[in-house]
Amino acid sequence: MAGHRPLLLADEPTGNLDTVSGEEILNLFKELCHAENDPISILMVTHDPNLAAKADRMLLLKDGITASSDIRSAWGDDVLGHEMADNEIAQKKKSRRKVKRRSKASNANGGEEE
């Protein structure tokens, strides 16, 4: 990017990229938007609801009118199924770690939990 522009227009920026390259582009966009010095705004157009879900803000245009401004209203919960599943898996792992810690504490105290 040349110069200090306040706005970047990105039309399907990850459309023809592999998954890893697409993630790198999204990470770069996040860095540019959240930079302490000279942050920029990025207006990204996408038909991919999973990509839209990663944006700080999302607007759905339908027939030239803003139809919704959040991912669930725009595409529904089903579209985010894999991300929701990933979050559920992370929560279960976190819970298991807590249970293991409690079990270790219980064993260390002769069977009594702290």
C-alpha positions in Angstrom: 0.0 0.0 0.0 1.4 3.3 -1.0 0.9 6.5 1.0 -1.2 7.1 4.1 -4.7 6.4 3.0 -7.5 6.4 5.6 -9.6 3.8 3.7 -8.8 0.5 1.9 -11.5 -1.0 -0.5 -11.2 -4.8 -0.7 -13.5 -6.6 -3.1 -13.4 -10.4 -2.3 -9.8 -10.1 -1.1 -9.5 -13.8 -0.3 -11.7 -15.2 -3.1 -8.9 -16.8 -5.1 -6.6 -17.7 -2.2 -5.9 -20.9 -0.3 -7.0 -20.9 3.4 -3.6 -20.1 4.9 -3.0 -17.1 2.6 -6.6 -15.9 3.2 -5.9 -16.0 7.0 -2.7 -14.0 6.5 -4.6 -11.4 4.6 -7.2 -11.1 7.3 -4.5 -10.9 10.0 -2.9 -8.1 8.0 -6.3 -6.3 7.7 -6.7 -6.5 11.5 -3.2 -5.1 12.1 -3.9 -2.2 9.8 -7.2 -1.4 11.4 -6.0 -1.7 15.0 -2.6 0.0 14.5 -1.7 2.5 17.2 -0.2 4.9 14.6 -2.3 5.7 11.5 -5.0 3.0 11.7 -7.1 2.6 8.6 -10.6 1.6 7.8 -11.2 -1.4 5.5 -14.4 -1.8 3.5 -14.4 -5.4 2.5 -17.0 -7.0 0.2 -17.5 -10.8 0.6 -20.1 -13.5 -0.1 -18.5 -15.7 2.6 -20.4 -15.4 5.9 -17.5 -17.0 7.8 -15.2 -14.3 6.5 -17.7 -11.6 7.3 -18.0 -13.0 10.9 -14.4 -12.1 11.5 -14.9 -8.4 10.8 -15.3 -5.8 13.5 -18.5 -4.7 11.9 -20.8 -6.3 9.3 -23.5 -4.9 7.1 -25.7 -7.0 4.9 -27.0 -5.2 1.8 -30.2 -6.6 0.2 -31.7 -4.9 -2.8 -29.5 -1.8 -2.2 -30.7 -1.4 1.4 -29.0 -2.3 4.7 -30.9 -5.4 5.7 -29.0 -6.2 8.9 -25.9 -5.3 10.8 -25.0 -8.6 12.6 -23.9 -11.9 11.3 -26.7 -14.0 12.9 -29.4 -11.8 11.5 -27.8 -11.8 8.1 -27.0 -15.5 7.7 -28.4 -17.3 10.8 -26.7 -19.5 13.3 -26.2 -22.4 10.9 -23.7 -20.5 8.8 -21.4 -20.2 11.8 -21.7 -23.8 12.7 -18.0 -24.7 12.5 -16.9 -21.6 14.4 -19.5 -22.2 17.1 -18.3 -25.9 17.2 -14.7 -24.7 17.6 -15.7 -22.5 20.5 -17.6 -25.3 22.2 -14.6 -27.6 21.8 -12.4 -25.0 23.4 -14.8 -24.5 26.3 -14.9 -28.3 26.9 -11.1 -28.5 26.9 -11.0 -25.7 29.4 -13.6 -27.4 31.6 -11.6 -30.7 31.5 -8.5 -28.9 32.6 -10.4 -27.5 35.6 -11.7 -30.9 36.5 -8.1 -32.4 36.2 -6.8 -29.6 38.5 -9.5 -30.3 41.1 -8.7 -34.1 40.9 -5.0 -33.5 41.5 -5.8 -31.1 44.4 -8.2 -33.7 45.8 -5.5 -36.5 45.6 -2.9 -34.2 47.1 -5.2 -33.5 50.1 -6.0 -37.2 50.8 -9.2 -37.2 48.8 -10.6 -33.9 50.1 -11.1 -31.1 47.6 -9.9 -27.6 48.5 
